[in-house]
Amino acid sequence: MLYYLIALLVIIIDQLTKWWVVTRMELGESITVIEDVFYITSHRNTGAAWGILAGQMIFFYIITAIVIVVVIYYMNKFARESKLMGWSLALILGGAIGNFIDRLFRKQVVDFFNTYIGSYDYPIFNVADSALVVGVILVLLVTFLDEKKKKGSMKA
């Protein structure tokens, strides 16, 4: 149950921040947070990361629905064994649903975190994207650690 609350918290924070950007900023408007490093920029994306598959909403609806079902299945199956896996899947679930809500109701995703790494302008992203990336990295970490633990116990 805790993991569903974490996912819900991600969704709420994601949607509130997107609402703030949509209601308080003009499209393309940018607010400097850290000069040459970090800005809040009102941006819309009809695709995935880097604008990949722009305008393919039906595709995104289907893929996101599948991801949500799979994540819930794995959360119910593995979260009791591993809290870190539960947290990881909760972040993925919250992020997937957060962007799904945008695609469903806005027909585009609201992005606003605009970062520069040196001279590289990293693609603009949002809270849901951040939760998805952190969740996937944690799933990979948990999987790696579990495999390492299994190999270690096989040698003993």
C-alpha positions in Angstrom: 0.0 0.0 0.0 2.9 2.4 0.8 4.2 2.1 -2.7 0.9 3.1 -4.2 1.0 6.2 -1.9 4.5 7.0 -3.2 3.2 6.7 -6.8 0.3 9.0 -5.9 2.6 11.5 -4.4 4.7 11.6 -7.5 1.5 12.1 -9.6 0.3 14.9 -7.4 3.6 16.8 -7.4 4.0 16.2 -11.2 0.5 17.5 -12.0 0.7 20.5 -9.6 4.1 21.6 -11.1 2.7 21.2 -14.6 -0.4 23.1 -13.6 1.7 25.9 -12.3 3.8 26.1 -15.5 0.6 26.1 -17.7 -1.2 28.7 -15.7 1.7 31.0 -14.8 3.9 31.0 -17.8 3.6 31.6 -21.5 4.8 28.8 -23.8 8.5 29.3 -24.4 8.9 31.6 -21.4 12.0 30.9 -19.3 12.8 31.8 -15.7 16.5 31.7 -14.7 17.2 29.6 -11.6 21.0 29.2 -12.0 22.5 31.2 -14.9 23.8 29.0 -17.7 22.9 25.8 -15.8 19.2 25.6 -14.8 16.0 27.3 -16.0 12.3 26.7 -15.7 11.1 26.9 -19.3 7.5 26.3 -20.4 7.7 23.7 -23.1 5.3 21.1 -24.7 6.2 17.7 -26.1 3.9 15.5 -28.2 6.5 12.7 -28.3 8.8 10.9 -25.9 12.3 11.9 -24.8 14.0 14.2 -27.3 10.7 14.5 -29.1 11.0 10.9 -30.4 7.8 9.6 -32.1 6.1 13.1 -31.9 2.3 13.0 -32.3 2.0 9.2 -31.9 -0.6 9.4 -29.1 -2.3 6.1 -29.8 1.1 4.4 -29.5 1.8 6.1 -26.2 -1.6 5.2 -24.8 -1.0 1.6 -25.6 2.6 1.4 -24.3 1.8 3.3 -21.2 -1.2 1.1 -20.4 1.0 -2.0 -20.8 3.7 -0.4 -18.6 1.2 0.4 -15.9 -0.2 -3.1 -15.8 3.3 -4.7 -15.8 4.6 -2.4 -13.1 1.6 -3.1 -10.8 2.1 -6.8 -11.4 5.8 -6.6 -10.4 5.1 -4.3 -7.5 2.6 -6.8 -6.1 5.1 -9.6 -6.7 8.4 -8.2 -5.6 7.8 -5.2 -3.3 7.4 -7.3 -0.2 10.8 -8.9 -0.7 12.7 -5.7 -1.5 11.8 -2.3 -0.3 14.1 -0.7 -2.8 12.4 -2.5 -5.6 9.0 -1.3 -4.3 10.2 2.3 -4.2 11.7 1.9 -7.7 8.5 0.5 -9.2 6.4 3.2 -7.3 8.5 5.9 -9.0 8.1 4.3 -12.4 4.3 3.9 -11.8 3.9 7.5 -10.7 6.0 8.9 -13.6 4.2 6.8 -16.2 0.7 7.9 -14.9 1.8 11.5 -14.6 2.8 11.8 -18.3 -0.2 9.6 -19.3 -2.6 12.1 -17.7 -1.0 14.9 -19.8 -1.2 12.9 -23.0 -4.8 12.0 -22.3 -6.1 15.4 -21.3 -3.7 17.8 -23.0 -2.6 15.7 -26.0 1.0 16.7 -25.1 3.3 16.5 -22.1 4.2 19.7 -20.2 8.0 19.9 -19.7 9.8 22.6 -17.8 13.1 21.6 -16.2 15.7 23.0 -18.6 19.3 22.2 -17.8 22.6 22.8 -19.5 25.6 20.5 -19.0 28.5 22.7 -20.2 27.4 23.8 -23.7 24.9 20.9 -24.0 21.3 21.9 -23.7 19.8 18.7 -22.2 16.2 18.0 -23.4 13.6 19.8 -21.2 11.9 17.4 -18.8 9.4 17.2 -15.9 8.8 15.6 -12.5 7.3 12.5 -14.0 10.3 12.0 -16.3 12.6 12.4 -13.3 10.7 9.8 -11.4 10.8 7.4 -14.3 14.5 7.8 -14.8 15.3 7.4 -11.1 13.0 4.4 -10.9 14.6 2.7 -13.8 18.1 3.3 -12.5 17.1 1.9 -9.1 15.5 -1.2 -10.8 18.8 -1.8 -12.6 20.7 -1.3 -9.4 18.4 -3.7 -7.4 18.6 -6.3 -10.2 22.5 -6.0 -10.3 22.8 -6.4 -6.5 20.4 -9.3 -6.5 22.4 -11.1 -9.2 25.6 -10.4 -7.4 24.2 -11.7 -4.1 22.9 -14.9 -5.9 26.4 -15.5 -7.5 28.0 -15.0 -4.1 25.7 -17.5 -2.3 26.4 -20.0 -5.1 30.1 -20.0 -4.4 29.7 -20.6 -0.7 
